[in-house]
Every structure is written in structure tokens, then in C-alpha cells.
Amino acid sequence: MTKPSADVLIIGAGLSGLAVATFLKHKQPDISLLVLEQDDHPGGAIHSHLEEGYLAEGGAHGFFDNCLESRVLVHEAGLDQDVEKAPLAEFVRYICLESRLQCIPQQPGKILKAPLLPLSAKLRVLADLWKKPLPDSPSVAKWVEHRFGKAVLPFADAVFTGTYAGDIERLQIEAVMPSMYALEQQHGSVIRGLIKKRRSNKEKTKGLPAMTSFSSGMERLPQAMAAGLTLNREIMYRTAAKTLTRTESGWLVRTGQLELSCNHLVIALPVNSCLPLVTEIAHRTPPLNHIPEARLATVALGFSKNAEIPPGFGYLAPEQEQRFTLGALFSSQMFPGRAPQGHVLLEALVGGRRHPQRLERSDDELTDRVYQDIKQLINLPDPPVFGRVLRPKHGIPQLEQGYPALLKWRTELQDSYSNLHLCGFGWQGIGINDMHKEAWKMAKRILIDAQQEEDSQEVKGVYF
Ligand SMILES: Cc1cc2nc3c(=O)[nH]c(=O)nc-3n(C[C@H](O)[C@H](O)[C@H](O)COP(=O)(O)OP(=O)(O)OC[C@H]3O[C@@H](n4cnc5c(N)ncnc54)[C@H](O)[C@@H]3O)c2cc1C
């Protein structure tokens, strides 16, 4: 029998893989684990870019602080003092409607009172109370229109442009908003379901969350989590997992040069990187062998203080507005250290599921198109003094037709092997908090399994 290279082997040192490793070490400091990363650095889709005093993000800009798993990870990574927060209660958001930025009130009651929708459209929202659920698994657009009326579509579009850079005609409601979809299925109406949930929820709602990042950008989080692992013993870079084989007691992972054995195998990869690796070991062919991705570019623009950037978080433009830019973050309003003294930073997003061809333009062209576009919405008297186009190599997984069946396939696969764990970008969501929640679930599966083995030998316990 080959001796295990590690009890737990984790493929991928993005936030998901590092989060699994951090949780495991937190609960069991002497655990034997090894993380494999094909790149020469940790972080995957996270990429912070500092240049001439401007700090921009090529990937995620932050995460909300209402997720316990994320808060635990920040603490375990020793970053409590590095956290920067922009509370949503103070940082309003805007939607571009009829070529104007309109403020979206932060509380549901105020949204209903705001003049964003005519009275007839507000009354139509209430039709949700008696609309029967649509058969099959509808797209977000079909579902929202059916339940709440056509007038609500631009708002739904803005939400899913801001999260998935996606197309609401193609994203599946069951996949992207499983809790809302479940309310409809259980109570026959989302509004009724929300009211019942609120009544039965004894815990008081804690108000609006805050957007969270770090003083040197989002990259700080994966860097700090990776720093907690010993180089070449607990984390190896430039080491890509190529094939997986089942052994008598666990798994054998082959890289270019190495054969590594383990008891528990965690595959913490985006769906499209995971599928080619696991298809060989699955009992059933996956219903999809690839899911679509939305690619984005971030265009970071620096202006002098003459730029009249509204107070707030940023804006999003629904497709019906036919704008070049999907939206922009008012980065230095939220996090003032992100631009040099006397300057401001805007980060605009271009491309997405609907407009991938826009990314074929040169950096100069993109910068100019974005500037011309945003100038029509915000008073920018002077041209930008700084411009940088960041082109992430990672796309955002799109949870479209066939995705619920793929998720079911993953569950079946995990059920058939108690020592195989699949998480990562696009499995059960796409946001950082989703990744951290899934990572915790995977860590828990491993610890419970280990606990059962230990129980039979009556060794020390693991407490949750
Ligand atoms: C442009 C963009 C903007 C985003 N904005 C936000 C945001 O504002 N807020 C938010 O919450 N989320 C955002 N996200 C999502 C967030 O970045 C992801 O949820 C998260 O980073 C995914 O982490 P992961 O570890 O699952 O995957 P990844 O980050 O993709 O990490 C996977 C890692 O595995 C490695 N790898 C791949 N194959 C192998 C192999 N065979 N062997 C070894 N290593 C391998 C890769 O090199 C990579 O390092 C954004 C994503 C993108 C792309």
C-alpha cells in the first residue's frame, strides 16, 4: 500500500481551496494537508492592481460582511485590522434609467414609495400573490415578468449584470436565486413566503451589510491564507493536477512529475476546470461537459477632484439602456485610499455575457469608449489623468439551462464517494461568500468523516 502524501489533498489555491485548508487547520491544527496550485501564486480569480497610487481590482471588488464563514476566514488569516468596509446604509447605489442615474433606496419600504415605478406597475407586483408557478425551470426574465410584471425587468437586469455580468434571458432562476424560487414553490407566492419567513424568524434582521475589502486590495485575503501554509509541504505552486485515480484507501493524483496519494480529495476548481478531471471517476456522464462563462474587462479611470462623482457605491445599466459600459464602481468614494491625494478612481465594467466582442477592442479604444459613455451620466469636466484596462483571464460561470441537473450530478458523485469533495467557482453560486460557505461544508464533511474513524478508535473529538 502506498503511504499517503497527505490525509487531505486540495486541488486549487483560489479562495475556495485556501478556505477549505484554513477551516481544516483552524479545527485541527495538526491535520496533514497539501494544496496544489498550477499558477505561481495563490488567489485564482482575485487580482489587485496597484499603479501610480491607484488601486484597482481585475477580479472581485469585495464581499458583504453578512456571512459568518467569511468573517471566520478573515479572522483566521489575521486580517481583522486590514479590513476596509463601506456600509450599504451609507453608500447608495444607482441604476441608469432613461440615460440618468437614479438612486435606489436602500430599504424595501422606501423602494415602494420611490418614483422609480408608476403606480400601476407597483400594483402589478402584488399579482405575485395569486400567480401560479411556471412549469419547468424558467429563465430569470420569464420568472420575474410572470411574477412581478414587465416593469420590474430592468431592475432584475441590473442585479444580474452586477453579480453575474449575465443575461437574464438565459440565467435560470432556480440556479441563481434558489431561495426565492423555493419560496414560490413552497408558498405559491414569493411575497407570501417572505412574510411567513419573517414571522417565523425570531432573530431580528440586522440591517444592511457592508462591502468589505482590504487596505491593499482583495488579493490580501488569498495571500494571507496561503501564508499560513508551509511552502512545498502544505502548498505547492506550479503543480497542476492532471489525472485522478481511485485507490483502495483513497485517491492518487498525478501531476507532471509527481504521484500523490491521499485519503480525502478536495477539488476546489471552477466548474469548467473541474469537469474534465472528474468525469473519468464519475459513474455517470455529467449532463453538461462545459458551462458558459461571461468575460469582463475592468477599465480603471483616475480623475482630478473636479470630477463630480456622486456619493455612493456605483451604478449599473440594464441592457435596455443600450450603453457601452455595464456599470461602474465609485471605488475611491467607498475606499478613499484607492486614489492619490486630490484624485478619484472609477472602475467601469465592460463585456459580460451579452457583449464579449467588446473585449476585442484595444486598451486605448476601451478607455475612450468608457470615458465618453460615463461622461454622459456623470459630470467629468476633464479627461482622465489615469487609465488602465485589466483583463481577467477568468470568466464568471453562468448558471443557465441544464445547470440544476449538473448540480444534482455533483451531489450524486459526492454521495457515491464520502472522501471526494467538489467546491469552487460556479458550484452552488459564484460570489465569494458562496465559495466560503461551500468550503466550510466541505471541511465539515472531512472532519465528520475523520471523527467517525477516530470515534471507532476512541481518540479526541472535533467540535463544531
Ligand atoms: C471579473 C470577476 C469579478 C468578480 N467580482 C466579484 C465580486 O465583486 N464579489 C464577489 O463576491 N465575487 C466576485 N467574483 C467571484 C469570485 O472572484 C469567485 O467566487 C472566487 O474568486 C472563486 O474562487 P475559487 O477558488 O472557487 O476559483 P478560482 O479563483 O478560479 O481558483 C481556482 C484555482 O485553481 C487553480 N487550478 C485550476 N486548475 C488546476 C489544476 N488542474 N491543478 C492545480 N490548480 C489548478 C487555478 O490556477 C486557480 O488558482 C468575481 C469574479 C470575476 C472573474
The ligand as an ORCA input file, in Angstrom:
! r2SCAN-3c Opt
* xyz 0 1
  C     -14.134     39.584    -13.086
  C     -14.685     38.980    -11.806
  C     -15.267     39.806    -10.854
  C     -15.778     39.266     -9.654
  N     -16.318     40.103     -8.721
  C     -16.777     39.597     -7.546
  C     -17.232     40.464     -6.500
  O     -17.152     41.692     -6.598
  N     -17.703     39.889     -5.355
  C     -17.752     38.522     -5.181
  O     -18.213     38.068     -4.126
  N     -17.277     37.684     -6.144
  C     -16.783     38.182     -7.301
  N     -16.252     37.339     -8.249
  C     -16.235     35.905     -7.960
  C     -15.045     35.487     -7.075
  O     -13.871     36.032     -7.593
  C     -15.007     33.962     -7.046
  O     -16.148     33.497     -6.338
  C     -13.793     33.344     -6.363
  O     -12.619     34.050     -6.584
  C     -13.642     31.906     -6.884
  O     -12.598     31.264     -6.178
  P     -12.264     29.731     -6.484
  O     -11.144     29.362     -5.613
  O     -13.505     28.930     -6.385
  O     -11.846     29.687     -8.014
  P     -10.571     30.329     -8.700
  O     -10.330     31.668     -8.169
  O     -10.763     30.173    -10.163
  O      -9.370     29.415     -8.208
  C      -9.094     28.147     -8.741
  C      -7.588     27.921     -8.662
  O      -7.296     26.612     -9.119
  C      -6.146     26.645     -9.944
  N      -6.218     25.466    -10.827
  C      -7.028     25.267    -11.894
  N      -6.851     24.026    -12.400
  C      -5.890     23.431    -11.640
  C      -5.279     22.148    -11.660
  N      -5.625     21.221    -12.549
  N      -4.323     21.874    -10.734
  C      -3.959     22.796     -9.795
  N      -4.513     24.042     -9.745
  C      -5.482     24.347    -10.636
  C      -6.235     27.970    -10.655
  O      -4.960     28.386    -11.127
  C      -6.782     28.867     -9.547
  O      -5.761     29.440     -8.789
  C     -15.716     37.870     -9.439
  C     -15.123     37.033    -10.398
  C     -14.606     37.574    -11.564
  C     -13.948     36.661    -12.583
*
